[in-house]
Amino acid sequence: MEPIQPTPTKPLIPGRAITPISRQETPIDVDGLSWPSMFIAFSIGTKSRRDETDAQRGEREEKIAEAVKTILSCLGEDPEREGLLKTPSRYASALMFFTKGYEQSIKVLMRPIATDVLNEAVFEEDHEEMVIVKNVDIFSLCEHHMVPFTGKVSIGYIPNRRVVGLSKLARIAEMFARRLQVQERLTKQIASTLMEVLQPQGVAVVMEASHLCMCMRGVQIADAVIFTSQKPGSSTMTSAMLGVFRNNPKTREEFLSLIRS
């Protein structure tokens, strides 16, 4: 059987070329619409959520609540008993909040009603020293089991005459975290987005997180911090180093030293 050839995808933004990708690749969504967002077949749901009215949002929450009732019944529970009577609606509301990153955008490229995380916070500034915001709290949902993983992320960059408001670094991290994620992709998305928006000399992102899917099931290592090695009791970090942080060992070491201090 011959392999199926990908169908060419038309650009969502006039004048912007779109190259189809395979599901195995990890595109970086600089526009912040979804992952991946620029491919219609994969991002329709997210665009509709971002642009939906209050009535449409209410309908979405009702559908989630009905699905939760079904799950409770399949677990052997009674969704009509007192303790669970309002659980479906509470869960639906909470899940929408946990994934509010799907409603936010880095750049308003599609429609003006989108939420712009940067909000005109990029400035021209003659500053070329390292800027670091460290130990930003991260709360996300593992896309494999839809249970939380939490941790901290440190973000640094060396400007090239463009800086961004410090609070925006944390907001960019939160926007990508408030989605269904894997830690490796989340780390890369934060770094690549800053590289695209600011065009700095380099960006460095280091993240440390604990995953409940590992603590509560399977391996059951309560004190483990999850990284690429996944060894019991280990602390291994995901990182993304771009520009001078990748090419210059001294610059990279300076960043790592500062976030450890």
Order of alpha helices (4+ residues) and beta strands (2+ residues): alpha-alpha-alpha-beta-beta-beta-beta-beta-beta-alpha-beta-alpha-beta-alpha-beta-alpha-alpha
